[in-house]
Amino acid sequence: MHTDKQFNAATIERLGEQSGWLLKRYRSEFAKDPDSQATKSSRSNLIALLHTIHQVYGASISEDVTNALGSTDLPAESNK
């Protein structure tokens, strides 16, 4: 049986990998064209996942995942 600590570590690792992939995708799209639909979609997907993690797993896990990612500061969308 897994302890809460083991479960949390495995959960954080898995969620960190998934979030990291989306963050990498967003940064790649942003570097190509900050105003493209692909950039907006990638940004939206990342925000949605981080929000869902917070809702499903709670603030503690959400904070751990965000910390594992490093900076997730996303530039505001332009209104072109």
N, C-alpha and C positions, 0 to 999 in steps of 0.2 A: 504494500500500500504506500502511496506517495504521501509525504508530509506536505503541509501547506507551503513550506519554504521551497521544496523541490518543485511542486506544481507551479508556484509563482516564477521560479527561475526558468523553467521550461516554457511557460507561457510568455514571459517577457522576451525570451530569446526568439521564439517563433514569431511573435507579433513585431519584434524589432526587425527581423529579416523582411517581413512583408512590408512594413512601413518604410524600411530603408530602400527597398526596391522602388516603391512609389516616389520617394523623395529623390532618388537618383534619376528616375524617369522625368520628373518635373524639372529638375535642374538642367537636364539635357535638352528638353524642349524649350525651356526658358532661354538657354544660351543660343539656340537656333533662331528663335523669334518670340520675344516676350508677349506679343499680341496675338499669336496664332491660336486657333481653336484647340490644337493639341496641347498647348501650354495651359490654357484655361481648363481643359478637361483633366489634365494631370494634376493640376492644383486642386480642383474640386474633389477628385478621387482621394487625394492625400488628406485633405481636410475632413472628408466624410469618414475615412478609416479612423483617423485620430479621434473624432467625435464618437464613433461607434465603440472604440476601445474604452473610452471614458464611460460611456453609458453601460456597457456590458460588464466590464471588469472593475470599474470604480476608479476613483481618483488616484489611489496608490499605484496601481499597475500602470495607469495612463501616464503618470509622472515618470515612472521607471522607464517606460518605453521611450518617452520623449527625451529623457536624459541620455538613454543609450544611443539615440540618433544624433545627439549633439544639437547644433542649431537647426531649428525648423522654421526660423523666421521666413515668412513668405512675403514677397513684395505685394503691395496692394494691386489689384487688377486695374489696368488703365481703362479709361472710359472713352476710348476712341470710337 
